[in-house]
Amino acid sequence: MRIQTHVKNLNLLVSTVRQPMDHGYDGIPLWYETMVFPADDSGTITSYSGLHCDRYTTAEEAEEGHKKMVEMVELGAITQREHDD
């Protein structure tokens, strides 16, 4: 699984992927991850220091989480200024 959404007017890329290994803890498996990265006008990531990260157990949770993360970016809840500080 790989989903990417470039929020062009904010130059941010929301990326959701299935991890090659479980990042879970306390017996809760976390195979999927959504991160927000700074990007240029073409959607190419300009820094791999993620601005925000969430992890999920299932593909369905990851897809829903990706949509919510895009909404958060579009509403200004996650900004590139967080990265610049």
N, C-alpha and C positions, 0 to 999 in steps of 0.2 A: 504494500500500500504506500502510495505517495500522493499527497494532495498539496498543491501550492496555489496561493492566491496573492497576487501582487496588488497592493493598495497603492495605485499609482500616484494619486495626489499627495500622499504622505510618504512615499518612497519607503514602504515597509513590505516585507514578504512574510506571509504566514505559511509555515511549512508543517505538514503532519506526515510522519513516517512510522513504519513498523521497525522497531529496534531489533538488531541481530541477537540481542540477549535481554533477558528479563532484568529490568531495573527496579523490581519490586522489593518490598521489605515487610517484615512482620507477616509473612505468608500471603501477601496480596501481590499477585503478578501484575507488572506494568510493562506491557510489550509495545505500547504506542506512545508517541510523543508529539506534541504540537509546540513549536517555537516561533517567535517573532524575531526577525532579523532586519537590520537596516539594509536597504537596497538602492541601487541606482535607478535611473529612469527606465531602463530596460528590464528591471526585475532581478538583476544579478546581485547576489548578496555582497555587501561591501565590508562586513565584519561578521565574524562568527561568534562574537559575544552576543548571545541572545538577550533580547530585551525582556522576554517573558517565556515561561515554560510550564506546560501542564502535561501530565502523563495519565495514561488510561489502560484499562485491562483488556477491553474488547475493541474490535474495529468499529463497531457501531458507536460506542462511546467516543472514540477518536474522531469519527466523522462529525458527530454532533458538537464535540469540543472545538473542532476546527471552525465550524460555522459560528459558534459563539465568540471565538477569539477574533475572527474577522469583524464581527459586529463591534467588539470592544475597541478594536483599532479604529474602525470607521467612526465611532462615537467619541474618540479621543481619550479613552481610558488607558490606552497604551500608546506612548509617543516616543519618538526618537530622542526627545529631550532627556528621557530617563537614561539613555545611553551616554549622552554628552556630559552629564554631571560628573 
